[in-house]
Amino acid sequence: MTRIAIALTPDYADWEIGLLTAVARSFLGTDILTASPDGAPLTSMGGLRVTPDLAYRDLAVGDFDALVIPGGMSWEKGTAPDLTDLVADFAQRKAVIGGICAAASALAGTGLLNDVAHTGNALLSHKAYPAYRGEALYRDQPQAVSDKGIITAPGTSPFTFAVEILKALDLWTPDAQAEMVGFSAEHHPG
C-alpha cells in the first residue's frame, strides 16, 4: 500500500492538499499520516483544527513513499519549522517530495531544488533562501512541475499538484483520472 506523510505547519493552507488527500485516501486506498513539528494539534488558515498522527521526529521515513508539504502563513509570519533534516531524510531515500505555495520555497531553502526543474509562487520567494541556486531551472507557470520525483506548485494549483504527485507515485490510473477530471473542468472554456 502506498503511504504518504503530510508535514503540516501552523496556519497551513488546507485547500492545497484537500483534493490530493481525498482522492488518494478515499478512491485509491492510500494510507496518509499527518505530522506536525511536535505532534501537537494545529489550526489551518481556514480554521480547521487538526490533531496530527505524530511529530516530524517520529516519521519513520522508510515507511513512506512520499512527503507532501502544503504552504501556509507560517513562512510569512516567520514561525515555520525548519524542514531541512526531514526533507533530506526523504530525499536520501529517493521518496517523492512535494511542496506547494510557500512550501515550494521552503524546499528551495533546503537546496533540494538546485538540480531539478521546479516552480512556486515566485522566483523571488525562492531566492530569499541562501541555499537556493536553482534559478536557471525555475519555471514561471501556473501548473505544477514534476522532475525526478520532486513536485512543486504555486498555491493556486492544487489540482495539477495532486495529479503530479499521483503520477509520481504510479497512482494515476484510469480510475484516478476519471475521479479527478471534473475538478479541472472550470478551467476549460465552455
N, C-alpha and C positions, 0 to 999 in steps of 0.2 A: 504494500500500500504506500502511495506517495504521501510524504509528510512535509508540511510547510510550517516554518516558525515565523510568526509575525512579531517584530520588535516594535512595540508601542512606546510612545513618548507622551509625557503630559501634553495636553492640548493637541493630540494627533488629529489629522484630517480624516474623519471616519468614512466619508464618501469615497476616498481614494482607493480603499481596499474592499468596499462593500460588495461590488459585483464579483470580484475575484473570489472572495471567501464564500459567498453564497453559491456560486456555480461550482467551484471546486469541491466544497463540502457536500452540498445537497444533491448535486446531479452527477458528480464524478467520484464520490466516495473518498475524497482526500481527507486525511487527518490533519487538522490545523490546531496548533497550540499558540497561544499568545503569551508574550513575556513583557514585563516592564523592567525598568532599571533595577528595582529592588524587590519585585514581586508584589508590591502593594497596588491596591486599586488606583485607577486614574480616570480622568474625565477627558473626553474628546472635545474638539472645537464645537461640535454640535450639542454638547451637554450629555452625551451618553456616558454613564458611569460603568466602567468595565473592571471586573476582577480577573486579572490575568491568571494563567495556569501556573506560571513560575517566574523567577527572576532571570535576567540575562545570564548571570553566572551559572545557573542551573540548566541551561540549554545544552544537552548532550549533542554536540554538533554532528557527530557521526550518525545520529538517529534521524536526521532531516535531509531532505533533498533540496530545500530552498530556504532562503532567508528573505523576507519581504519587509520593507520599512516604509510606512506611509509618512508623508510630510506632516507639517503642522506648525503651530505657532511657537513651539519651544525654541526653535532656532532663532526666530526673530526676537524672542524675549531673552535670549542668552542663557536659557535654562536647559538646553538639550544635553542629554548624556553623551559622553564620548563613546562612539561606537567602533573605534579603530580596532580594538582587540577582537571584538565579536565578529566584525566583518572579515578581519584577517583569518580567523579560525575557519569561517565558512569558505573563504576563498582558497585557503590551503587545501581543503577537502574537495575543491572544484564543484561545490554546490552552486545552484542557480542563486543569484543575488539580485534583488530588485529594489530600486529606490525611486520614489515619485515625489515631485514637488521639492520641498526643501531637503528631503531625504536624498534626492539625487545629488544635491550639493554636498550633503554630508558624506556621501560616498566619494565625491571628488576630494574631499578633505582627508580621506584615508589613503589617497594615492591610487585607489582601485581603478579609476577612470583614465589613468595616464596612457594606457595602451589599448583601449577599446573605443569603438565608436559609441557616442552617448549623446544625450540631450538633458534637458531640465527646464526649469523656469526661465533661466537666463544665464548666459555665459558669465556675466559679471558676478553672479552669485557663486559660481564655482571658483572664480579667480580670487575670491576673498580668502580662500584657504591656501596657505603656503605650500602644502604638499601637492597641490594640483599643478600638473604640467601637461594636461591633455587638450589644450586649446585647439590644436590642429585637427582633433578628432571629434570636436563638438559639432552636432547637427542642430541647426536652428529650425526646428519643425514642430508642428503641433502633435504629432503622433509619437508613441513610444519608440525607442530604439533598442534593439537587441543585438548584442555582439559577444560571442564566446561565453554565453551563459550569464552575461550581465545585462539587466534590463533597466532602463531609465526612462522617465517620462516627465513632462510638465504636469503640474497639478490639475490641469484642465483635460487630461487624457486618461481617465481611469478605465475606459473601455479598451483602448489599444494596450494599455499597461497589463490588464488582465489577460488579453489574448496572447501577448508575447510571453508572459510567464507560463501560461498553459502550454504554449508551443514548446518552450524550452524544457518543460517537464514531460514532454511527449503525451500530454493530455488533450491536445487539440484534435479531438475525434469528431466524426460527423455528428454525434450526439451533442458535444460541447458547442460546436458551430451552430447547430440548429437551435440550441437553447439561447445562445447569445446574439444571434443575428438581429433580433428585434431591438436590441439595445443600441444599435448604431443607426437604426432607421431614421431617426430625427436629423441625422447629419447628411442625408441624401436628399437632393432636391426632388420635390414632388412628382 
